[in-house]
Amino acid sequence: MRCRHCGKELSLPFLDLGSAPPSNAYLRAEGLRGPETWYPLRLLVCEGCWLVQTEDHAGREALFTEDYAYFSSFSTSWLAHAERYVGGMTERLGLGPESLVIEVAANDGYLLQYVKAAGIPCLGIEPTAGTAAAARAKGIEIVERFFGQALARELAAAGRRADLMAANNVLAHVPDINDFVGGFACLLQPRGVATFEFPHLLRMVGQNQFDTAYHEHYSYLSLSSVERLFKANGLTVFDVEDLPTHGGSLRVHAQRSDTGPRPRTPAVDALLAAETRAGMATPAFYQAFQGAAERVKNDLVAFLIDAHRQGRRVGAYGAAAKGNTLLNFAGIRPDLLPYVVDRNPAKQGKFLPGSRIPVVSEDVLFDHKPDDILILPWNLKDEIQQQLAAVRTWGGRFVTAVPTLEVL
């Protein structure tokens, strides 16, 4: 396999999680009678540009289907994050009724609803039918296609260049990352700004967030690799923010390399220096990750087996993609974890891919009253504990497995 950015042949291993079905390929009851498609889940590192990437086995159409079940608006903390972003960028860029905001991977309109409420024209680009329909129900205009240079040229030709483009948690999800980034350079106004949020590879390694690896994440990103990628495709990084979301993310601010007027902030060079100090441009940085992942797997399996032997009732909360990675890597099935609760009706009544654990509503949790609740989306553990505060009334405990097994 060759690097999807620079084309160099890949040979440095980073993480091998065996094999798994796509993390968002939830099963209906009738699907339990048939087979699933499993793909190897291995990550490699490019020693030319230091882009970490998943081996190619499935195209985007096989992963982001019309019944894609991830709806952003079910997380109240994420909605608050989006609202703060819209307010901050509106003030910073002076956005108003004459501006245009375009979000790539607009999902269910979780962010653009705040742009629309502020009276700023907006457009969403979202290829998955279910989430696109949810955004349209909020009155948001959606182009239901995958984004790249071809679509960017069409929109630019129609006079729809953007003053602000937002791309939250999508840069890692694109197989042709050069075409994707090049589309932003094409669609921005001369003085326009694009922001990209993505989990920071430095945090992934430092906090053992191996469960954020799944087939839908084609790339795993540092600021160093992103700066090289952007420079090669017509964008210049001028600012970066360190965010707590998704276990530690970056928000990179970029502009067109040919016309962007904004000076580079000290934050960019400070973070690049931190990545250099961590050794992210050396093979040693990537070579201990496998062992750390295996320790989490072994500790979780031991915990569940011990609970089973003691007669403790265990359930899980949050049918998240990262949870599917963890459960399939650990080989956990309904005998050890009988259900996972999720607030999203699009997931309820279905079964997790691979493990085939049923997804149920919160009512089941309060009927069953488990002794231990395994929080799979550990990045939302504070929000989930607040939502389920009543669990404490029967002595229930919350548990997370990543970065290490912890009873909260």
N, C-alpha and C positions, 0 to 999 in steps of 0.2 A: 504494500500500500504506500502511496505517496501523499505527502502533506497536502491538505486541501487548500492551503494558502500559497506556499512557496514551491511546492512540487518535489521537495526533497524526499528520498526514500526513507521510510520510518523503520527504526530498529530498536529504539529504547523503550522498554515496557514500563508502564506506570501502575496499571491496576487490571487484574483479571478476576471477574466475578462469575466466571463460568458461563452459563447461558440463561436466558430468560425471554419471555414474550415481551412485546412492547408494553411499557409501564402504564399506559392509559387505555389498553385494549381490554376493557372490562367485559365480562361475559354475561349473557342472559342465561336464564335457566335452561333453555333448549340447547345452548352452546355447550353445556356440561357433558352432553352425550358425544361430542365430537372432539377432535384433536385441536391443539393450539400450535401456532407457529412460534418456535423458539429460535433466537439468534444468539450467537456468541456475544458476550458483553466484555470486551477488552478495550483498554485505553492505552494509547501509545503517545510518545513525545517526539516532536520534531526537533532535532538538534541544530536545525538551520535557523528557524524563527521562534522556537520554543512554544509553539502552539500544541497544547494537549488535545487529543482528539480520539473519538470512538472509531473503531474499525467500521468500515462501510459494509452493511449487510442489507439494509432496507431503505427504500426511497422515502421522501417526505410524504408522498400520497398514501403510503401504507401506514404511516404513523399518525398523521393529522387528518383523520377521516371525518365524515359528516356527523358522526355521533361522538366526536371528541368530547370528553366529559369534564374537562377542567373549566370551571366558571370562576373568574376572579372575585366576583362580588360576594362570595360566601365568607370571606375573611374581613371582619370589621376593621382590623388593624391595617389591612392592605388598602381598604377604601380610604381610611384616614391618611395613609401615606400618599395616595393618589391626589386627594384633595389638597394636601399641603404642597405637593409638587405644582399643581396648577396655579395655586395662589402665588407661590414663589416665583415661578417662571413668568407669569403674567406681569408681575411687578418688575422683575429683572429686565425683561425684554420690551416692556411697554406695550403689551398686546392689547388689542381692542377690536372693534367691529370691522375694521379694515384688514385685519390680520387673517391668517389661515394656519390652523394647527392640524397636523396629520399625525395620527398614531398608527404605527405598523404593529400588527398583532394586537388589535384593539379589543379582542376577546368579547366580553359581554357588555362593553361600554362602561366599565368600572371607572375609567379615567375621563373619557370624553364627555360623560354626563356633567362633569364639573366645568369643563370648557364651555359646553353648550349653555349651562346655567349662567355663566359669566357673560353671555352675549357675544362670544367669539366664534366665528365660523370654524367648523371642524369637519374632518373626514377621517373615517376609520378604514383600515385595510385589514381584513381578517379572512383566512381561507376556510375555516371550519364552520359548517352550516349552522349548527346549533347555537354556538356563541354569537355568530353574526346575526341570527334572528333575534336573540335576546337584546343585542345592541340596538337593532332597528326598532324594537318595541319601546325603547327609551327615546325614540325620535332622532337617532343618530344615523347619518348617511354612512353606508358601509359598501366598500368594494370587496366582493367575495372572491379574492384571488391571492395567490402567493406573490410576495413582493420581490422585485428584482429590477434590473435596469430596463427591461422591456416595458413593464408597467410604469416605471418612473418617467420614461420618455413619453408615454401616452398622456399621462397626467400633466406633465410639463407643457406638452404641445397644446393641451386644452386650457392652458392658463392657470393651472392649479399648483403653482410652486408654493412651498411652505415657508412661513416665518419661523415655525418651530416644528420639528419632527421628534416624536417620542418613540422609543423602542425599548420597552421594559421586558426583560427576561425572554428575549427572542433571538438575540445575537448568537447564543449558543445553539439555537434550534435549527439553523440553516445549513444544508449540506454544501451549497455553493456560496461560501462566505464572501468571496471577492465580488461576485455579482450582486449580492445583497447590499454590501457596503457601498459599492459603486452607484447603486440606485439612490442613495441619500445625496451623494455629491451632485447627481443629476437633478434631483427634485427640489433642493433647497433654493430659496431666494439668494441673491449674492451676499446679503448680510445675514442670512438665516442661520439658525442653530439647530443641531441635532443632539439629543441626549440618549444615551444607551445605559441601561441598568443591567447588571449581570452579577452572579455570584463570583466572588474573588477567589481565584485559584490559591492564593496565599492562605486564605482562611480555610479553604477546603482541606488543604494538607495540614495546616497547623492545628485544626480542630477535628480532624479525622472524619470529615463529612463525605465519606465514600459513597453514601447512599444517594447523593445527588448525581451519581453517574447512572445514566440510562440511555437507551437507544435514541430517544428524542433529543438528547443533548449531544450534538455532534462535536462541539468544541468546549474547552474548559479554559478560562481566560484570565490572563494577567494584564496589567496595564502595559507592560513592555510589549507583549505580543499584539495587543490591540493597537498600540501606537504604530507599530510596523505595518500592520494590516491596513489601517486607515491611510497612512502615508502612501501606500502603494495604490490606493483606490480613490484618491482625490480629496481626502479629508485630513484636517489637522486638529489634533487634540489641544485644547487651550485651558481646560480646567478639569478637575476630578474631585469627587466627594466620596468619603467613606461612609457607608450606610449600614445600619444594623439589620436590614431586611434579609430574609432567606439565609440567616446564619452569618451574614457579612458580605455585603455587596459593594460594588463601585457604581457610581453614576459618572460617566465620562461625557464631557461636553466637547462637541466638535463643530467645526465650521468648514466651509469650502476652502481648499488650499489656495485657489486662484483669487478669491475675492474676500475672504473672511477678514474682518478688521480687528478682531479682539486679541489683546496680548495674552501671552501664556502666563498663568498664575504660578506662584511658587509651589502650590500643592502638587503640581504635576511632577516636577523634578524631585520633590521630597518623597513621593511615593515610589517613583522609579528607583531612587537610591535605596529605599527600604527593601524593594524586591531584589536588588543587586546584593545587598547585605545578607539576605536570606538564602542566596545561592540559587536563585531561580533560573539562572543561565548556566547551571552545571548539572550533570547527570545525578550527582549525589542527592540533590533536593528531592528527586522523584523515586528513589530506590527503596525507601523504608515504608512506603504507603501500604503495600500489600499486607505486610505483617500486622499493621495497626487495624486494618479492616477485618482480618481474620480473628483478631482478639475480640472485637465487638460481636462478631457472629457467634463465637464459642460461648461468650458470657451470656448472650441472650438465650441461646438454646438451653444452657444449663439452668438459667433462671426459670424458664417455662417448664422444663422437666421437673425441677424441684417443686414448683407450685402445683403441678399436676399430682405429684406423689403426696403432697401435703393436703390435697383436697381443696386448695385455694382456687376460687373462680377468677378467671382472667378474661378480659375483653380488650379490644383495641379501639383507639379513636383516631379518625382521620384517614380516609382512603386515598392517601397521597401517593404520587409517583415514587417519591423517595422511600415510602413504606414498602411499596412493591419490590423495589430493588433489594431492600434489607430482607424481607421475608423470603424471597426466592433465593437469594444468596445463602441464607441460613437453612433453607429447606423446610420451613415451617408450614404446617398444614392445619386444617380445622381441629384435629385431635388435640393440639396444644393451644390453639387460638381460635375459638369457635365463631367469632364474628368481629367485624370492625364497624364502628358507628361513623356515619358521615351526615352532615346537615344538607348536603346537595341531593335533591330529589332525583337528579339525573343518574346518580350512582346507586341510590337505594334500590334494593331488589335485584341487584346484579351481584357478580362475584369477581373477586380480585383476579387479575390475570396470573396464571401460573399456580399460585397457592390455592385458588378457588375458594377462598374464605368468603362467606356471604357478607354483603354490605347492608346494614340495617339502619333504621332511624334511631334517634335518641330515646324514643319510648322504650325500646328493647333494653337499653342500658339501665334505665330506672326500674324496669321490671325485674331484670336479672340481678341487679345490685352486686356487681363483681367486687372482689377483694382488691384486685389490682387492675388498673387501666393503663395499657401501653400506649403512650402518645407517639404516633408514627411521624407526624410533621413536627419534629422537635423545635423548629424555628417559631412555632406558634404556641409553645407550651404555656406561656403566661396567659395568653388569650383564652386558651382551652380550659385551663384551671379556673379562670374566672367564670366562664360560661357554665362549668359543671361544678360549681362550688358546693352544690347539694350532695355530691358524692362523699364529702367528708362526714356528713351526718350519719352514715352507716359504717364509718371507719374505713372507707375505700381509700386506696393509695394511688398516686400517679407515678408512672415509671417511664423513663426514657432510656434508649439504648445507645444513642450517639451524643457526644463523642465517646463516652464510656457509660456502662450501665449505672443508672442512678435512680433511687427511690426518692421522689420529691417530697 
